[in-house]
Amino acid sequence: MAVLGPSEARRLTICDWLTANGINPNAVPLHSNLHVDTKPNGDRVICYQVFVTEEGRPVAAYSSKAIRVDREAPLVVEPPETWPA
């Protein structure tokens, strides 16, 4: 069974939002754990994952799945109104 991603319009909206927050949307997997979190000091951050790359290509683990690492970026621009649905 195929796992469906967001519609093209929604994907582009998310990409624009990531870019506005200083995140390269091309580095974020389509099915990344993408969410906004509030730190104990009140700062809001975007939590996301990126592929580990070597020479521009994702590095695969023994399972042949690309390795991902967690990242955070300050929330500068609020998420789209339709967030997170």
C-alpha positions as CSV (number, residue, x, y, z in Angstrom):
1,M,0.0,0.0,0.0
2,A,1.4,3.4,-1.0
3,V,1.8,6.1,1.6
4,L,0.3,9.3,0.3
5,G,2.0,12.6,0.9
6,P,0.4,16.1,1.1
7,S,-1.3,17.6,-2.0
8,E,1.1,19.6,-4.2
9,A,-0.4,22.9,-3.1
10,R,0.1,22.0,0.6
11,R,3.6,20.7,-0.1
12,L,4.6,24.0,-1.7
13,T,3.0,25.9,1.2
14,I,5.1,23.9,3.7
15,C,8.2,24.4,1.5
16,D,7.7,28.1,1.5
17,W,7.2,28.2,5.2
18,L,10.4,26.1,5.9
19,T,12.3,28.5,3.6
20,A,11.0,31.5,5.4
21,N,12.3,30.0,8.6
22,G,15.8,29.4,7.2
23,I,15.3,25.6,6.5
24,N,16.2,24.1,3.2
25,P,13.0,22.1,2.3
26,N,15.0,19.9,-0.1
27,A,16.9,18.5,2.9
28,V,13.7,17.6,4.8
29,P,12.2,14.2,4.1
30,L,8.6,14.2,2.8
31,H,7.5,12.1,5.8
32,S,9.7,14.0,8.4
33,N,8.6,14.4,12.0
34,L,7.9,18.1,11.5
35,H,6.4,20.1,14.4
36,V,6.6,23.3,16.4
37,D,7.7,23.0,20.0
38,T,7.9,25.4,22.9
39,K,11.1,25.3,25.0
40,P,11.0,25.8,28.8
41,N,12.2,29.4,28.4
42,G,9.3,30.1,26.0
43,D,11.2,30.1,22.8
44,R,9.4,28.4,19.9
45,V,11.3,26.1,17.6
46,I,10.6,24.0,14.5
47,C,11.6,20.4,15.1
48,Y,12.4,18.5,11.9
49,Q,14.6,15.8,10.4
50,V,17.2,15.9,7.6
51,F,18.9,13.2,5.7
52,V,22.6,12.6,6.5
53,T,24.4,13.1,3.2
54,E,27.7,12.4,1.7
55,E,28.7,14.0,-1.6
56,G,25.1,15.2,-2.0
57,R,23.5,11.8,-1.6
58,P,21.7,10.4,1.4
59,V,23.7,7.9,3.5
60,A,22.0,4.6,4.0
61,A,22.1,2.4,7.1
62,Y,22.4,-1.4,6.9
63,S,18.6,-1.6,6.4
64,S,19.1,0.4,3.2
65,K,17.0,3.2,4.6
66,A,18.4,6.7,4.5
67,I,19.8,7.9,7.9
68,R,18.0,10.9,9.4
69,V,19.0,13.3,12.2
70,D,16.9,15.6,14.3
71,R,17.3,19.3,13.9
72,E,15.8,22.5,15.4
73,A,15.4,26.0,14.0
74,P,14.0,29.1,15.7
75,L,10.4,29.8,14.7
76,V,10.5,33.1,12.8
77,V,7.4,32.8,10.7
78,E,4.3,31.2,12.1
79,P,3.1,28.0,10.4
80,P,0.4,28.1,7.7
81,E,-3.2,28.5,8.9
82,T,-3.9,24.9,7.9
83,W,-1.2,23.6,10.2
84,P,-0.8,20.8,11.0
85,A,-3.7,19.1,9.1
